[in-house]
Amino acid sequence: MADGIAISETFEITGRGTVAVIDEVTDRSVGKAHRVELIKPTGEIVGTEAFKERLLRRDHVPLESEAYLLKGIQKADIPPGSRLRFVE
């Protein structure tokens, strides 16, 4: 298995930055800075801070995923197949 957690979706929040969605639920705190590494399919690793965000989705089925606002990262910097690794 590859290192890190697969990023399933990315989007931008105007005036705030880029968000990466992972399909896992963790016990990490909302609003607290978490050190992470963005691992691109090429093997390139980019370190940054991530802030867990609450996802508000209107859907008839529960969604179990988390979103992280990545500081200093643009959506175009996250190619398909990228992963997110938390550095504790």
PyMOL Python script that loads the backbone (N, CA, C, O; Angstrom):
from pymol import cmd

cmd.read_pdbstr("""\
ATOM      1  N   MET A   1       0.844  -1.186   0.000  1.00  0.00           N
ATOM      2  CA  MET A   1       0.000   0.000   0.000  1.00  0.00           C
ATOM      3  C   MET A   1       0.890   1.250   0.000  1.00  0.00           C
ATOM      4  O   MET A   1       1.920   1.299   0.672  1.00  0.00           O
ATOM      5  N   ALA A   2       0.471   2.239  -0.759  1.00  0.00           N
ATOM      6  CA  ALA A   2       1.221   3.496  -0.813  1.00  0.00           C
ATOM      7  C   ALA A   2       1.098   4.234   0.518  1.00  0.00           C
ATOM      8  O   ALA A   2       0.124   4.072   1.254  1.00  0.00           O
ATOM      9  N   ASP A   3       2.103   5.039   0.799  1.00  0.00           N
ATOM     10  CA  ASP A   3       2.122   5.810   2.034  1.00  0.00           C
ATOM     11  C   ASP A   3       1.122   6.961   1.949  1.00  0.00           C
ATOM     12  O   ASP A   3       0.958   7.562   0.887  1.00  0.00           O
ATOM     13  N   GLY A   4       0.464   7.267   3.043  1.00  0.00           N
ATOM     14  CA  GLY A   4      -0.484   8.379   3.081  1.00  0.00           C
ATOM     15  C   GLY A   4      -1.901   7.939   2.760  1.00  0.00           C
ATOM     16  O   GLY A   4      -2.170   6.765   2.502  1.00  0.00           O
ATOM     17  N   ILE A   5      -2.798   8.916   2.782  1.00  0.00           N
ATOM     18  CA  ILE A   5      -4.223   8.679   2.542  1.00  0.00           C
ATOM     19  C   ILE A   5      -4.578   9.295   1.198  1.00  0.00           C
ATOM     20  O   ILE A   5      -4.214  10.437   0.920  1.00  0.00           O
ATOM     21  N   ALA A   6      -5.286   8.545   0.365  1.00  0.00           N
ATOM     22  CA  ALA A   6      -5.659   9.029  -0.966  1.00  0.00           C
ATOM     23  C   ALA A   6      -6.552  10.265  -0.865  1.00  0.00           C
ATOM     24  O   ALA A   6      -7.462  10.330  -0.039  1.00  0.00           O
ATOM     25  N   ILE A   7      -6.269  11.236  -1.721  1.00  0.00           N
ATOM     26  CA  ILE A   7      -7.113  12.431  -1.834  1.00  0.00           C
ATOM     27  C   ILE A   7      -8.183  12.123  -2.869  1.00  0.00           C
ATOM     28  O   ILE A   7      -7.871  11.849  -4.027  1.00  0.00           O
ATOM     29  N   SER A   8      -9.450  12.169  -2.450  1.00  0.00           N
ATOM     30  CA  SER A   8     -10.544  11.794  -3.345  1.00  0.00           C
ATOM     31  C   SER A   8     -11.112  12.964  -4.123  1.00  0.00           C
ATOM     32  O   SER A   8     -11.740  12.773  -5.164  1.00  0.00           O
ATOM     33  N   GLU A   9     -10.898  14.183  -3.626  1.00  0.00           N
ATOM     34  CA  GLU A   9     -11.486  15.359  -4.268  1.00  0.00           C
ATOM     35  C   GLU A   9     -10.708  16.593  -3.824  1.00  0.00           C
ATOM     36  O   GLU A   9     -10.160  16.629  -2.722  1.00  0.00           O
ATOM     37  N   THR A  10     -10.665  17.594  -4.683  1.00  0.00           N
ATOM     38  CA  THR A  10     -10.091  18.886  -4.306  1.00  0.00           C
ATOM     39  C   THR A  10     -11.013  19.994  -4.799  1.00  0.00           C
ATOM     40  O   THR A  10     -11.693  19.850  -5.815  1.00  0.00           O
ATOM     41  N   PHE A  11     -11.024  21.093  -4.069  1.00  0.00           N
ATOM     42  CA  PHE A  11     -11.774  22.268  -4.500  1.00  0.00           C
ATOM     43  C   PHE A  11     -11.184  23.487  -3.818  1.00  0.00           C
ATOM     44  O   PHE A  11     -10.426  23.372  -2.854  1.00  0.00           O
ATOM     45  N   GLU A  12     -11.542  24.660  -4.331  1.00  0.00           N
ATOM     46  CA  GLU A  12     -11.031  25.904  -3.760  1.00  0.00           C
ATOM     47  C   GLU A  12     -12.135  26.655  -3.048  1.00  0.00           C
ATOM     48  O   GLU A  12     -13.281  26.674  -3.496  1.00  0.00           O
ATOM     49  N   ILE A  13     -11.777  27.279  -1.925  1.00  0.00           N
ATOM     50  CA  ILE A  13     -12.679  28.168  -1.203  1.00  0.00           C
ATOM     51  C   ILE A  13     -12.169  29.577  -1.476  1.00  0.00           C
ATOM     52  O   ILE A  13     -11.051  29.926  -1.096  1.00  0.00           O
ATOM     53  N   THR A  14     -12.986  30.375  -2.128  1.00  0.00           N
ATOM     54  CA  THR A  14     -12.589  31.723  -2.510  1.00  0.00           C
ATOM     55  C   THR A  14     -12.076  32.511  -1.301  1.00  0.00           C
ATOM     56  O   THR A  14     -12.746  32.615  -0.274  1.00  0.00           O
ATOM     57  N   GLY A  15     -10.892  33.051  -1.452  1.00  0.00           N
ATOM     58  CA  GLY A  15     -10.298  33.862  -0.404  1.00  0.00           C
ATOM     59  C   GLY A  15      -9.647  33.072   0.724  1.00  0.00           C
ATOM     60  O   GLY A  15      -9.076  33.663   1.640  1.00  0.00           O
ATOM     61  N   ARG A  16      -9.727  31.746   0.669  1.00  0.00           N
ATOM     62  CA  ARG A  16      -9.133  30.940   1.747  1.00  0.00           C
ATOM     63  C   ARG A  16      -8.072  29.979   1.254  1.00  0.00           C
ATOM     64  O   ARG A  16      -7.015  29.865   1.875  1.00  0.00           O
ATOM     65  N   GLY A  17      -8.322  29.283   0.153  1.00  0.00           N
ATOM     66  CA  GLY A  17      -7.331  28.343  -0.345  1.00  0.00           C
ATOM     67  C   GLY A  17      -7.933  27.060  -0.877  1.00  0.00           C
ATOM     68  O   GLY A  17      -9.128  26.975  -1.162  1.00  0.00           O
ATOM     69  N   THR A  18      -7.070  26.064  -1.003  1.00  0.00           N
ATOM     70  CA  THR A  18      -7.432  24.775  -1.588  1.00  0.00           C
ATOM     71  C   THR A  18      -7.725  23.743  -0.501  1.00  0.00           C
ATOM     72  O   THR A  18      -7.037  23.670   0.517  1.00  0.00           O
ATOM     73  N   VAL A  19      -8.761  22.955  -0.747  1.00  0.00           N
ATOM     74  CA  VAL A  19      -9.188  21.926   0.194  1.00  0.00           C
ATOM     75  C   VAL A  19      -8.995  20.554  -0.448  1.00  0.00           C
ATOM     76  O   VAL A  19      -9.346  20.348  -1.610  1.00  0.00           O
ATOM     77  N   ALA A  20      -8.436  19.623   0.315  1.00  0.00           N
ATOM     78  CA  ALA A  20      -8.297  18.235  -0.105  1.00  0.00           C
ATOM     79  C   ALA A  20      -9.238  17.385   0.751  1.00  0.00           C
ATOM     80  O   ALA A  20      -9.257  17.509   1.975  1.00  0.00           O
ATOM     81  N   VAL A  21     -10.016  16.525   0.098  1.00  0.00           N
ATOM     82  CA  VAL A  21     -10.958  15.652   0.787  1.00  0.00           C
ATOM     83  C   VAL A  21     -10.377  14.244   0.822  1.00  0.00           C
ATOM     84  O   VAL A  21      -9.889  13.738  -0.188  1.00  0.00           O
ATOM     85  N   ILE A  22     -10.435  13.619   1.993  1.00  0.00           N
ATOM     86  CA  ILE A  22     -10.016  12.220   2.143  1.00  0.00           C
ATOM     87  C   ILE A  22     -11.230  11.410   2.588  1.00  0.00           C
ATOM     88  O   ILE A  22     -12.107  11.917   3.287  1.00  0.00           O
ATOM     89  N   ASP A  23     -11.267  10.156   2.178  1.00  0.00           N
ATOM     90  CA  ASP A  23     -12.402   9.296   2.507  1.00  0.00           C
ATOM     91  C   ASP A  23     -12.154   8.488   3.776  1.00  0.00           C
ATOM     92  O   ASP A  23     -12.467   7.300   3.839  1.00  0.00           O
ATOM     93  N   GLU A  24     -11.596   9.136   4.769  1.00  0.00           N
ATOM     94  CA  GLU A  24     -11.377   8.506   6.067  1.00  0.00           C
ATOM     95  C   GLU A  24     -11.829   9.470   7.148  1.00  0.00           C
ATOM     96  O   GLU A  24     -11.807  10.686   6.957  1.00  0.00           O
ATOM     97  N   VAL A  25     -12.233   8.931   8.264  1.00  0.00           N
ATOM     98  CA  VAL A  25     -12.617   9.742   9.411  1.00  0.00           C
ATOM     99  C   VAL A  25     -11.533   9.572  10.463  1.00  0.00           C
ATOM    100  O   VAL A  25     -11.169   8.452  10.822  1.00  0.00           O
ATOM    101  N   THR A  26     -11.019  10.701  10.955  1.00  0.00           N
ATOM    102  CA  THR A  26      -9.961  10.671  11.960  1.00  0.00           C
ATOM    103  C   THR A  26     -10.435  11.398  13.215  1.00  0.00           C
ATOM    104  O   THR A  26     -11.526  11.968  13.241  1.00  0.00           O
ATOM    105  N   ASP A  27      -9.617  11.371  14.234  1.00  0.00           N
ATOM    106  CA  ASP A  27      -9.949  12.088  15.466  1.00  0.00           C
ATOM    107  C   ASP A  27      -9.207  13.431  15.550  1.00  0.00           C
ATOM    108  O   ASP A  27      -9.119  14.026  16.624  1.00  0.00           O
ATOM    109  N   ARG A  28      -8.681  13.899  14.427  1.00  0.00           N
ATOM    110  CA  ARG A  28      -7.975  15.183  14.419  1.00  0.00           C
ATOM    111  C   ARG A  28      -8.952  16.320  14.681  1.00  0.00           C
ATOM    112  O   ARG A  28     -10.111  16.264  14.269  1.00  0.00           O
ATOM    113  N   SER A  29      -8.475  17.348  15.368  1.00  0.00           N
ATOM    114  CA  SER A  29      -9.316  18.480  15.771  1.00  0.00           C
ATOM    115  C   SER A  29      -9.598  19.420  14.610  1.00  0.00           C
ATOM    116  O   SER A  29      -8.730  19.676  13.775  1.00  0.00           O
ATOM    117  N   VAL A  30     -10.829  19.932  14.570  1.00  0.00           N
ATOM    118  CA  VAL A  30     -11.230  20.935  13.589  1.00  0.00           C
ATOM    119  C   VAL A  30     -10.592  22.269  13.967  1.00  0.00           C
ATOM    120  O   VAL A  30     -10.572  22.640  15.140  1.00  0.00           O
ATOM    121  N   GLY A  31     -10.067  22.995  12.968  1.00  0.00           N
ATOM    122  CA  GLY A  31      -9.517  24.327  13.202  1.00  0.00           C
ATOM    123  C   GLY A  31      -8.100  24.364  13.730  1.00  0.00           C
ATOM    124  O   GLY A  31      -7.522  25.446  13.834  1.00  0.00           O
ATOM    125  N   LYS A  32      -7.516  23.224  14.069  1.00  0.00           N
ATOM    126  CA  LYS A  32      -6.148  23.170  14.580  1.00  0.00           C
ATOM    127  C   LYS A  32      -5.197  22.863  13.428  1.00  0.00           C
ATOM    128  O   LYS A  32      -5.527  22.075  12.542  1.00  0.00           O
ATOM    129  N   ALA A  33      -4.017  23.483  13.436  1.00  0.00           N
ATOM    130  CA  ALA A  33      -3.026  23.225  12.388  1.00  0.00           C
ATOM    131  C   ALA A  33      -2.445  21.823  12.542  1.00  0.00           C
ATOM    132  O   ALA A  33      -2.059  21.412  13.636  1.00  0.00           O
ATOM    133  N   HIS A  34      -2.392  21.104  11.438  1.00  0.00           N
ATOM    134  CA  HIS A  34      -1.798  19.767  11.392  1.00  0.00           C
ATOM    135  C   HIS A  34      -0.696  19.803  10.334  1.00  0.00           C
ATOM    136  O   HIS A  34      -0.929  20.262   9.215  1.00  0.00           O
ATOM    137  N   ARG A  35       0.491  19.329  10.673  1.00  0.00           N
ATOM    138  CA  ARG A  35       1.567  19.249   9.683  1.00  0.00           C
ATOM    139  C   ARG A  35       1.295  18.070   8.765  1.00  0.00           C
ATOM    140  O   ARG A  35       1.033  16.959   9.224  1.00  0.00           O
ATOM    141  N   VAL A  36       1.358  18.324   7.455  1.00  0.00           N
ATOM    142  CA  VAL A  36       1.113  17.268   6.472  1.00  0.00           C
ATOM    143  C   VAL A  36       2.132  17.333   5.352  1.00  0.00           C
ATOM    144  O   VAL A  36       2.824  18.334   5.166  1.00  0.00           O
ATOM    145  N   GLU A  37       2.206  16.242   4.616  1.00  0.00           N
ATOM    146  CA  GLU A  37       2.985  16.184   3.394  1.00  0.00           C
ATOM    147  C   GLU A  37       2.046  15.768   2.265  1.00  0.00           C
ATOM    148  O   GLU A  37       1.320  14.780   2.377  1.00  0.00           O
ATOM    149  N   LEU A  38       2.071  16.525   1.192  1.00  0.00           N
ATOM    150  CA  LEU A  38       1.345  16.186  -0.015  1.00  0.00           C
ATOM    151  C   LEU A  38       2.285  15.332  -0.858  1.00  0.00           C
ATOM    152  O   LEU A  38       3.364  15.780  -1.245  1.00  0.00           O
ATOM    153  N   ILE A  39       1.870  14.106  -1.137  1.00  0.00           N
ATOM    154  CA  ILE A  39       2.701  13.183  -1.906  1.00  0.00           C
ATOM    155  C   ILE A  39       2.088  13.062  -3.298  1.00  0.00           C
ATOM    156  O   ILE A  39       0.987  12.536  -3.463  1.00  0.00           O
ATOM    157  N   LYS A  40       2.816  13.555  -4.290  1.00  0.00           N
ATOM    158  CA  LYS A  40       2.332  13.519  -5.669  1.00  0.00           C
ATOM    159  C   LYS A  40       2.669  12.168  -6.301  1.00  0.00           C
ATOM    160  O   LYS A  40       3.586  11.488  -5.840  1.00  0.00           O
ATOM    161  N   PRO A  41       1.945  11.770  -7.344  1.00  0.00           N
ATOM    162  CA  PRO A  41       2.224  10.486  -7.993  1.00  0.00           C
ATOM    163  C   PRO A  41       3.653  10.359  -8.513  1.00  0.00           C
ATOM    164  O   PRO A  41       4.154   9.247  -8.677  1.00  0.00           O
ATOM    165  N   THR A  42       4.305  11.474  -8.770  1.00  0.00           N
ATOM    166  CA  THR A  42       5.696  11.461  -9.244  1.00  0.00           C
ATOM    167  C   THR A  42       6.685  11.141  -8.128  1.00  0.00           C
ATOM    168  O   THR A  42       7.862  10.886  -8.381  1.00  0.00           O
ATOM    169  N   GLY A  43       6.183  11.156  -6.873  1.00  0.00           N
ATOM    170  CA  GLY A  43       7.056  10.943  -5.728  1.00  0.00           C
ATOM    171  C   GLY A  43       7.484  12.237  -5.058  1.00  0.00           C
ATOM    172  O   GLY A  43       8.059  12.216  -3.970  1.00  0.00           O
ATOM    173  N   GLU A  44       7.206  13.365  -5.704  1.00  0.00           N
ATOM    174  CA  GLU A  44       7.518  14.665  -5.107  1.00  0.00           C
ATOM    175  C   GLU A  44       6.709  14.850  -3.834  1.00  0.00           C
ATOM    176  O   GLU A  44       5.522  14.526  -3.799  1.00  0.00           O
ATOM    177  N   ILE A  45       7.338  15.366  -2.794  1.00  0.00           N
ATOM    178  CA  ILE A  45       6.683  15.587  -1.504  1.00  0.00           C
ATOM    179  C   ILE A  45       6.751  17.069  -1.172  1.00  0.00           C
ATOM    180  O   ILE A  45       7.819  17.679  -1.221  1.00  0.00           O
ATOM    181  N   VAL A  46       5.590  17.648  -0.830  1.00  0.00           N
ATOM    182  CA  VAL A  46       5.497  19.055  -0.477  1.00  0.00           C
ATOM    183  C   VAL A  46       4.934  19.146   0.937  1.00  0.00           C
ATOM    184  O   VAL A  46       3.840  18.646   1.198  1.00  0.00           O
ATOM    185  N   GLY A  47       5.664  19.777   1.848  1.00  0.00           N
ATOM    186  CA  GLY A  47       5.199  19.949   3.222  1.00  0.00           C
ATOM    187  C   GLY A  47       4.379  21.220   3.369  1.00  0.00           C
ATOM    188  O   GLY A  47       4.673  22.232   2.732  1.00  0.00           O
ATOM    189  N   THR A  48       3.356  21.169   4.204  1.00  0.00           N
ATOM    190  CA  THR A  48       2.512  22.330   4.463  1.00  0.00           C
ATOM    191  C   THR A  48       1.730  22.114   5.753  1.00  0.00           C
ATOM    192  O   THR A  48       1.867  21.087   6.418  1.00  0.00           O
ATOM    193  N   GLU A  49       0.914  23.097   6.087  1.00  0.00           N
ATOM    194  CA  GLU A  49      -0.013  22.964   7.209  1.00  0.00           C
ATOM    195  C   GLU A  49      -1.406  22.727   6.645  1.00  0.00           C
ATOM    196  O   GLU A  49      -1.763  23.261   5.595  1.00  0.00           O
ATOM    197  N   ALA A  50      -2.183  21.924   7.351  1.00  0.00           N
ATOM    198  CA  ALA A  50      -3.557  21.640   6.945  1.00  0.00           C
ATOM    199  C   ALA A  50      -4.473  21.903   8.131  1.00  0.00           C
ATOM    200  O   ALA A  50      -4.142  21.595   9.276  1.00  0.00           O
ATOM    201  N   PHE A  51      -5.620  22.473   7.833  1.00  0.00           N
ATOM    202  CA  PHE A  51      -6.632  22.748   8.848  1.00  0.00           C
ATOM    203  C   PHE A  51      -7.884  21.964   8.494  1.00  0.00           C
ATOM    204  O   PHE A  51      -8.445  22.128   7.410  1.00  0.00           O
ATOM    205  N   LYS A  52      -8.321  21.108   9.417  1.00  0.00           N
ATOM    206  CA  LYS A  52      -9.517  20.312   9.180  1.00  0.00           C
ATOM    207  C   LYS A  52     -10.733  21.231   9.091  1.00  0.00           C
ATOM    208  O   LYS A  52     -10.926  22.105   9.935  1.00  0.00           O
ATOM    209  N   GLU A  53     -11.543  21.024   8.064  1.00  0.00           N
ATOM    210  CA  GLU A  53     -12.750  21.810   7.826  1.00  0.00           C
ATOM    211  C   GLU A  53     -13.971  20.911   7.982  1.00  0.00           C
ATOM    212  O   GLU A  53     -13.896  19.695   7.801  1.00  0.00           O
ATOM    213  N   ARG A  54     -15.078  21.526   8.317  1.00  0.00           N
ATOM    214  CA  ARG A  54     -16.341  20.781   8.350  1.00  0.00           C
ATOM    215  C   ARG A  54     -16.950  20.812   6.957  1.00  0.00           C
ATOM    216  O   ARG A  54     -17.001  21.862   6.318  1.00  0.00           O
ATOM    217  N   LEU A  55     -17.411  19.661   6.491  1.00  0.00           N
ATOM    218  CA  LEU A  55     -18.070  19.590   5.195  1.00  0.00           C
ATOM    219  C   LEU A  55     -19.573  19.665   5.398  1.00  0.00           C
ATOM    220  O   LEU A  55     -20.134  18.934   6.215  1.00  0.00           O
ATOM    221  N   LEU A  56     -20.211  20.534   4.667  1.00  0.00           N
ATOM    222  CA  LEU A  56     -21.673  20.618   4.697  1.00  0.00           C
ATOM    223  C   LEU A  56     -22.161  20.192   3.327  1.00  0.00           C
ATOM    224  O   LEU A  56     -22.016  20.921   2.345  1.00  0.00           O
ATOM    225  N   ARG A  57     -22.734  19.022   3.274  1.00  0.00           N
ATOM    226  CA  ARG A  57     -23.246  18.505   2.005  1.00  0.00           C
ATOM    227  C   ARG A  57     -24.694  18.106   2.197  1.00  0.00           C
ATOM    228  O   ARG A  57     -25.065  17.476   3.188  1.00  0.00           O
ATOM    229  N   ARG A  58     -25.476  18.480   1.252  1.00  0.00           N
ATOM    230  CA  ARG A  58     -26.892  18.119   1.289  1.00  0.00           C
ATOM    231  C   ARG A  58     -27.077  16.876   0.425  1.00  0.00           C
ATOM    232  O   ARG A  58     -27.095  16.947  -0.803  1.00  0.00           O
ATOM    233  N   ASP A  59     -27.212  15.755   1.088  1.00  0.00           N
ATOM    234  CA  ASP A  59     -27.357  14.479   0.406  1.00  0.00           C
ATOM    235  C   ASP A  59     -28.218  13.579   1.281  1.00  0.00           C
ATOM    236  O   ASP A  59     -28.279  13.763   2.496  1.00  0.00           O
ATOM    237  N   HIS A  60     -28.872  12.622   0.674  1.00  0.00           N
ATOM    238  CA  HIS A  60     -29.760  11.743   1.438  1.00  0.00           C
ATOM    239  C   HIS A  60     -29.033  10.563   2.077  1.00  0.00           C
ATOM    240  O   HIS A  60     -29.646   9.776   2.797  1.00  0.00           O
ATOM    241  N   VAL A  61     -27.738  10.435   1.820  1.00  0.00           N
ATOM    242  CA  VAL A  61     -26.953   9.375   2.458  1.00  0.00           C
ATOM    243  C   VAL A  61     -25.810  10.004   3.253  1.00  0.00           C
ATOM    244  O   VAL A  61     -25.265  11.031   2.847  1.00  0.00           O
ATOM    245  N   PRO A  62     -25.446   9.397   4.375  1.00  0.00           N
ATOM    246  CA  PRO A  62     -24.335   9.960   5.150  1.00  0.00           C
ATOM    247  C   PRO A  62     -23.020   9.845   4.382  1.00  0.00           C
ATOM    248  O   PRO A  62     -22.769   8.849   3.704  1.00  0.00           O
ATOM    249  N   LEU A  63     -22.191  10.871   4.498  1.00  0.00           N
ATOM    250  CA  LEU A  63     -20.883  10.877   3.860  1.00  0.00           C
ATOM    251  C   LEU A  63     -19.820  10.847   4.943  1.00  0.00           C
ATOM    252  O   LEU A  63     -19.790  11.707   5.823  1.00  0.00           O
ATOM    253  N   GLU A  64     -18.957   9.859   4.873  1.00  0.00           N
ATOM    254  CA  GLU A  64     -17.896   9.763   5.858  1.00  0.00           C
ATOM    255  C   GLU A  64     -16.579  10.143   5.189  1.00  0.00           C
ATOM    256  O   GLU A  64     -15.874   9.303   4.629  1.00  0.00           O
ATOM    257  N   SER A  65     -16.275  11.422   5.265  1.00  0.00           N
ATOM    258  CA  SER A  65     -15.024  11.930   4.719  1.00  0.00           C
ATOM    259  C   SER A  65     -14.646  13.182   5.483  1.00  0.00           C
ATOM    260  O   SER A  65     -15.455  13.742   6.222  1.00  0.00           O
ATOM    261  N   GLU A  66     -13.418  13.613   5.302  1.00  0.00           N
ATOM    262  CA  GLU A  66     -12.929  14.815   5.963  1.00  0.00           C
ATOM    263  C   GLU A  66     -12.283  15.717   4.932  1.00  0.00           C
ATOM    264  O   GLU A  66     -11.809  15.253   3.895  1.00  0.00           O
ATOM    265  N   ALA A  67     -12.267  17.001   5.220  1.00  0.00           N
ATOM    266  CA  ALA A  67     -11.672  17.983   4.322  1.00  0.00           C
ATOM    267  C   ALA A  67     -10.604  18.774   5.074  1.00  0.00           C
ATOM    268  O   ALA A  67     -10.774  19.122   6.243  1.00  0.00           O
ATOM    269  N   TYR A  68      -9.510  19.049   4.385  1.00  0.00           N
ATOM    270  CA  TYR A  68      -8.401  19.791   4.975  1.00  0.00           C
ATOM    271  C   TYR A  68      -8.009  20.950   4.070  1.00  0.00           C
ATOM    272  O   TYR A  68      -7.709  20.758   2.892  1.00  0.00           O
ATOM    273  N   LEU A  69      -8.015  22.156   4.633  1.00  0.00           N
ATOM    274  CA  LEU A  69      -7.558  23.356   3.938  1.00  0.00           C
ATOM    275  C   LEU A  69      -6.033  23.337   3.955  1.00  0.00           C
ATOM    276  O   LEU A  69      -5.422  23.342   5.023  1.00  0.00           O
ATOM    277  N   LEU A  70      -5.420  23.316   2.776  1.00  0.00           N
ATOM    278  CA  LEU A  70      -3.967  23.215   2.660  1.00  0.00           C
ATOM    279  C   LEU A  70      -3.377  24.601   2.408  1.00  0.00           C
ATOM    280  O   LEU A  70      -3.661  25.221   1.383  1.00  0.00           O
ATOM    281  N   LYS A  71      -2.571  25.077   3.322  1.00  0.00           N
ATOM    282  CA  LYS A  71      -1.971  26.407   3.224  1.00  0.00           C
ATOM    283  C   LYS A  71      -0.886  26.448   2.143  1.00  0.00           C
ATOM    284  O   LYS A  71       0.010  25.605   2.112  1.00  0.00           O
ATOM    285  N   GLY A  72      -0.989  27.447   1.258  1.00  0.00           N
ATOM    286  CA  GLY A  72       0.029  27.661   0.245  1.00  0.00           C
ATOM    287  C   GLY A  72      -0.002  26.699  -0.925  1.00  0.00           C
ATOM    288  O   GLY A  72       0.925  26.689  -1.735  1.00  0.00           O
ATOM    289  N   ILE A  73      -1.047  25.887  -1.034  1.00  0.00           N
ATOM    290  CA  ILE A  73      -1.161  24.908  -2.114  1.00  0.00           C
ATOM    291  C   ILE A  73      -2.316  25.315  -3.026  1.00  0.00           C
ATOM    292  O   ILE A  73      -3.407  25.629  -2.550  1.00  0.00           O
ATOM    293  N   GLN A  74      -2.078  25.308  -4.324  1.00  0.00           N
ATOM    294  CA  GLN A  74      -3.125  25.591  -5.308  1.00  0.00           C
ATOM    295  C   GLN A  74      -3.735  24.276  -5.783  1.00  0.00           C
ATOM    296  O   GLN A  74      -3.084  23.232  -5.753  1.00  0.00           O
ATOM    297  N   LYS A  75      -4.977  24.338  -6.218  1.00  0.00           N
ATOM    298  CA  LYS A  75      -5.647  23.128  -6.712  1.00  0.00           C
ATOM    299  C   LYS A  75      -4.841  22.474  -7.839  1.00  0.00           C
ATOM    300  O   LYS A  75      -4.745  21.249  -7.912  1.00  0.00           O
ATOM    301  N   ALA A  76      -4.269  23.296  -8.707  1.00  0.00           N
ATOM    302  CA  ALA A  76      -3.476  22.773  -9.825  1.00  0.00           C
ATOM    303  C   ALA A  76      -2.219  22.035  -9.358  1.00  0.00           C
ATOM    304  O   ALA A  76      -1.629  21.275 -10.125  1.00  0.00           O
ATOM    305  N   ASP A  77      -1.806  22.253  -8.103  1.00  0.00           N
ATOM    306  CA  ASP A  77      -0.622  21.585  -7.546  1.00  0.00           C
ATOM    307  C   ASP A  77      -0.916  20.177  -7.033  1.00  0.00           C
ATOM    308  O   ASP A  77      -0.010  19.484  -6.571  1.00  0.00           O
ATOM    309  N   ILE A  78      -2.191  19.749  -7.113  1.00  0.00           N
ATOM    310  CA  ILE A  78      -2.591  18.443  -6.578  1.00  0.00           C
ATOM    311  C   ILE A  78      -3.100  17.574  -7.734  1.00  0.00           C
ATOM    312  O   ILE A  78      -4.300  17.561  -8.010  1.00  0.00           O
ATOM    313  N   PRO A  79      -2.210  16.857  -8.404  1.00  0.00           N
ATOM    314  CA  PRO A  79      -2.644  16.022  -9.524  1.00  0.00           C
ATOM    315  C   PRO A  79      -3.427  14.802  -9.040  1.00  0.00           C
ATOM    316  O   PRO A  79      -3.278  14.384  -7.892  1.00  0.00           O
ATOM    317  N   PRO A  80      -4.258  14.234  -9.908  1.00  0.00           N
ATOM    318  CA  PRO A  80      -4.968  12.996  -9.542  1.00  0.00           C
ATOM    319  C   PRO A  80      -3.971  11.937  -9.085  1.00  0.00           C
ATOM    320  O   PRO A  80      -2.881  11.812  -9.643  1.00  0.00           O
ATOM    321  N   GLY A  81      -4.357  11.182  -8.069  1.00  0.00           N
ATOM    322  CA  GLY A  81      -3.486  10.143  -7.523  1.00  0.00           C
ATOM    323  C   GLY A  81      -2.621  10.616  -6.372  1.00  0.00           C
ATOM    324  O   GLY A  81      -1.840   9.838  -5.823  1.00  0.00           O
ATOM    325  N   SER A  82      -2.749  11.892  -5.996  1.00  0.00           N
ATOM    326  CA  SER A  82      -1.970  12.416  -4.867  1.00  0.00           C
ATOM    327  C   SER A  82      -2.501  11.863  -3.553  1.00  0.00           C
ATOM    328  O   SER A  82      -3.647  11.423  -3.457  1.00  0.00           O
ATOM    329  N   ARG A  83      -1.631  11.900  -2.538  1.00  0.00           N
ATOM    330  CA  ARG A  83      -1.967  11.385  -1.209  1.00  0.00           C
ATOM    331  C   ARG A  83      -1.579  12.416  -0.159  1.00  0.00           C
ATOM    332  O   ARG A  83      -0.765  13.303  -0.415  1.00  0.00           O
ATOM    333  N   LEU A  84      -2.162  12.293   1.013  1.00  0.00           N
ATOM    334  CA  LEU A  84      -1.883  13.203   2.125  1.00  0.00           C
ATOM    335  C   LEU A  84      -1.349  12.379   3.288  1.00  0.00           C
ATOM    336  O   LEU A  84      -1.980  11.413   3.718  1.00  0.00           O
ATOM    337  N   ARG A  85      -0.180  12.769   3.794  1.00  0.00           N
ATOM    338  CA  ARG A  85       0.420  12.066   4.940  1.00  0.00           C
ATOM    339  C   ARG A  85       0.512  13.045   6.103  1.00  0.00           C
ATOM    340  O   ARG A  85       1.044  14.145   5.957  1.00  0.00           O
ATOM    341  N   PHE A  86      -0.003  12.644   7.241  1.00  0.00           N
ATOM    342  CA  PHE A  86       0.051  13.471   8.451  1.00  0.00           C
ATOM    343  C   PHE A  86       1.377  13.219   9.155  1.00  0.00           C
ATOM    344  O   PHE A  86       1.769  12.072   9.368  1.00  0.00           O
ATOM    345  N   VAL A  87       2.064  14.300   9.516  1.00  0.00           N
ATOM    346  CA  VAL A  87       3.364  14.229  10.172  1.00  0.00           C
ATOM    347  C   VAL A  87       3.134  14.607  11.624  1.00  0.00           C
ATOM    348  O   VAL A  87       2.824  15.759  11.927  1.00  0.00           O
ATOM    349  N   GLU A  88       3.283  13.653  12.516  1.00  0.00           N
ATOM    350  CA  GLU A  88       2.992  13.899  13.932  1.00  0.00           C
ATOM    351  C   GLU A  88       4.208  14.339  14.689  1.00  0.00           C
ATOM    352  O   GLU A  88       4.130  14.586  15.893  1.00  0.00           O
TER     353      GLU A  88
END
""", "prot")
cmd.dss("prot")
cmd.show_as("cartoon", "prot")
cmd.util.cbc("prot")
cmd.orient("prot")
